Amino acid sequence: MVALSDIGTGPARSGVAPLKWLVVAVGILGLALLVLRHWFHVLGVLPYLVLLTCPILHVIHRRHGAHGLGRHSVDSGSARADRD
C-alpha cells in the first residue's frame, strides 16, 4: 500500500543537472569577464566573426533546404497528371 506522504516523491536525482547548470553559469560568467576585460580584443575579432557567419549559415541552410528537394518536381508532376 502507498502512503499519502510517498505520493509525488520520485526517484532521487543523480546530481547531474545541477552540475550542468553550474558549468553553464561559470561559462557565461567567464565569457562576460573576458568580454569586459578584453573589450578591444573582442572588437578586433568581430569582423572575422561576421565573415565566418556567412559560410556557417550557408552550410546550415543547405542541410535544412535539402529535405525533399527532388520530391517537389515529382509530386507536382503527378498532381498535374491526376487533375487531367
Backbone bond lengths (Angstrom), bond angles and torsions (degrees), N, CA, C in turn:
res aa  C-N    CA-C-N  psi(-1)  N-CA   C-N-CA  omega(-1)  CA-C   N-CA-C  phi
1 M - - - 1.430 - - 1.528 109.36 -
2 V 1.331 116.27 143.12 1.455 121.84 -177.64 1.522 109.47 -96.84
3 A 1.298 116.77 128.19 1.466 120.83 178.07 1.523 109.42 -79.39
4 L 1.304 116.71 152.82 1.462 121.04 -179.98 1.523 112.31 -63.32
5 S 1.307 117.00 -28.74 1.465 119.68 179.70 1.526 111.94 -72.43
6 D 1.342 118.04 -18.65 1.458 121.74 -179.96 1.521 112.80 -86.16
7 I 1.314 118.78 -12.44 1.458 121.54 -178.11 1.524 108.89 -72.11
8 G 1.308 115.66 131.19 1.463 121.05 178.85 1.508 113.97 90.04
9 T 1.303 117.51 -5.24 1.462 119.12 176.84 1.506 107.55 -100.11
10 G 1.304 116.12 110.76 1.456 121.26 -179.53 1.512 110.36 -89.59
11 P 1.310 115.23 -167.52 1.461 119.12 177.28 1.525 110.26 -66.73
12 A 1.308 115.72 152.64 1.466 121.20 -179.22 1.521 110.18 -66.15
13 R 1.324 116.23 141.83 1.467 120.27 178.51 1.519 109.78 -75.06
14 S 1.330 114.49 152.51 1.454 118.87 -177.38 1.521 112.67 -84.27
15 G 1.320 118.48 -13.00 1.453 120.46 -179.73 1.519 113.22 92.36
16 V 1.334 118.11 5.63 1.458 121.11 -179.06 1.525 110.60 -73.66
17 A 1.319 117.28 -41.10 1.460 120.39 -177.48 1.531 112.06 -62.82
18 P 1.337 120.46 -45.73 1.469 118.50 177.32 1.523 112.62 -62.42
19 L 1.312 117.21 -35.72 1.462 119.98 177.88 1.518 110.62 -65.81
20 K 1.327 116.62 -38.29 1.457 121.28 178.30 1.532 110.40 -63.23
21 W 1.335 116.70 -44.35 1.459 120.14 178.80 1.526 111.71 -66.75
22 L 1.319 117.43 -33.52 1.458 120.72 176.92 1.523 111.10 -65.07
23 V 1.321 116.58 -42.69 1.469 120.76 178.45 1.526 110.43 -64.11
24 V 1.327 117.81 -41.56 1.463 121.48 178.50 1.524 110.27 -64.27
25 A 1.333 117.39 -44.13 1.461 121.29 -179.50 1.527 111.74 -63.80
26 V 1.325 117.04 -43.15 1.459 120.51 178.62 1.527 110.26 -65.95
27 G 1.324 117.21 -37.25 1.464 120.46 177.23 1.516 112.52 -64.53
28 I 1.327 116.66 -42.97 1.466 120.17 178.54 1.527 109.99 -65.66
29 L 1.324 117.07 -42.23 1.458 120.60 178.19 1.525 111.13 -62.84
30 G 1.316 116.62 -42.79 1.471 120.25 178.07 1.516 112.24 -63.93
31 L 1.330 116.83 -40.58 1.458 120.72 177.64 1.522 111.24 -64.79
32 A 1.331 116.85 -41.47 1.461 120.46 178.15 1.521 111.14 -63.43
33 L 1.317 117.25 -43.95 1.462 120.05 178.16 1.522 111.84 -65.02
34 L 1.316 116.66 -38.02 1.460 120.64 178.33 1.518 110.64 -63.25
35 V 1.320 116.56 -43.65 1.464 120.12 -179.76 1.519 110.41 -67.88
36 L 1.326 117.92 -42.12 1.466 120.19 -178.75 1.523 112.95 -68.83
37 R 1.307 116.80 -38.83 1.473 120.02 -177.79 1.524 112.95 -78.88
38 H 1.317 117.56 -31.48 1.469 122.40 -174.32 1.523 110.13 -122.66
39 W 1.322 117.28 48.46 1.449 123.02 -174.87 1.524 112.18 -58.91
40 F 1.318 118.29 -40.78 1.464 120.69 -177.74 1.523 111.94 -70.75
41 H 1.319 116.92 -31.88 1.466 119.08 174.77 1.527 110.58 -67.85
42 V 1.317 116.46 -39.25 1.462 120.48 178.63 1.522 109.79 -64.26
43 L 1.319 117.02 -42.94 1.462 120.12 177.94 1.533 111.75 -63.74
44 G 1.316 118.18 -31.94 1.460 121.66 177.97 1.520 112.64 -69.60
45 V 1.312 117.38 -29.96 1.468 122.34 -179.08 1.524 111.15 -87.43
46 L 1.311 118.06 -18.95 1.458 122.38 -174.37 1.531 114.27 -55.76
47 P 1.338 121.22 -43.54 1.473 119.21 177.68 1.530 113.13 -61.08
48 Y 1.322 116.69 -35.97 1.462 119.44 178.58 1.527 111.02 -69.28
49 L 1.323 116.76 -35.51 1.461 119.45 176.99 1.522 111.34 -66.38
50 V 1.323 116.79 -36.96 1.462 120.33 177.30 1.530 109.76 -65.33
51 L 1.326 116.66 -42.46 1.462 119.86 178.35 1.532 111.99 -66.05
52 L 1.321 117.41 -32.35 1.463 120.25 178.82 1.522 112.38 -73.56
53 T 1.326 117.95 -23.96 1.460 118.98 179.85 1.518 111.99 -66.99
54 C 1.319 117.43 -29.78 1.468 119.89 -179.52 1.533 112.05 -60.78
55 P 1.339 119.49 -55.72 1.466 117.83 179.02 1.529 113.39 -64.83
56 I 1.323 116.60 -33.67 1.464 118.93 179.38 1.525 110.14 -64.07
57 L 1.327 117.31 -44.06 1.461 120.41 178.80 1.525 111.67 -65.68
58 H 1.327 117.79 -35.63 1.462 119.94 177.23 1.531 110.97 -64.21
59 V 1.319 117.11 -40.90 1.462 120.51 178.92 1.526 110.25 -65.98
60 I 1.322 116.82 -43.27 1.460 120.38 -179.30 1.525 110.39 -64.67
61 H 1.325 117.39 -45.51 1.458 119.81 -177.15 1.520 112.19 -72.48
62 R 1.310 117.99 -28.27 1.459 120.06 176.47 1.516 109.72 -65.64
63 R 1.329 116.89 -42.85 1.463 120.05 178.05 1.518 110.61 -67.30
64 H 1.307 116.57 -41.33 1.465 120.17 -177.27 1.529 111.21 -69.45
65 G 1.320 116.77 -39.10 1.455 120.28 -177.71 1.513 114.03 -78.58
66 A 1.315 118.12 -8.61 1.458 120.89 -176.77 1.522 112.77 -82.82
67 H 1.322 117.96 -1.62 1.456 119.81 179.75 1.521 109.82 -70.11
68 G 1.304 116.16 103.56 1.456 120.49 174.94 1.515 113.86 71.37
69 L 1.317 118.19 33.51 1.458 121.40 -177.92 1.522 110.72 -63.98
70 G 1.318 117.59 -40.76 1.457 120.45 -179.12 1.519 113.42 -80.16
71 R 1.306 118.25 -17.10 1.457 121.07 -176.29 1.521 112.59 -76.16
72 H 1.319 118.64 -24.64 1.458 120.08 -175.47 1.527 111.65 -63.64
73 S 1.324 116.98 -42.65 1.456 118.92 -178.86 1.531 111.09 -70.47
74 V 1.323 117.44 -36.62 1.456 120.86 179.23 1.523 109.85 -68.37
75 D 1.331 117.20 -43.69 1.463 120.79 -179.15 1.519 111.57 -65.12
76 S 1.320 116.93 -40.86 1.460 118.79 -178.25 1.527 110.64 -69.04
77 G 1.334 117.57 -33.23 1.462 120.57 177.84 1.511 111.44 -68.95
78 S 1.324 117.78 -40.47 1.458 120.31 -179.96 1.533 110.26 -71.80
79 A 1.324 116.67 -31.16 1.473 118.77 177.99 1.520 110.13 -69.04
80 R 1.312 117.37 -36.20 1.470 119.81 177.93 1.523 110.57 -67.59
81 A 1.327 116.63 -37.54 1.456 120.58 179.90 1.531 110.12 -67.09
82 D 1.312 116.94 -34.49 1.460 119.95 179.69 1.541 110.90 -70.93
83 R 1.323 116.44 -34.41 1.454 119.92 -177.71 1.540 111.58 -70.82
84 D 1.325 117.34 -29.86 1.477 120.73 -176.02 1.489 112.90 -77.88
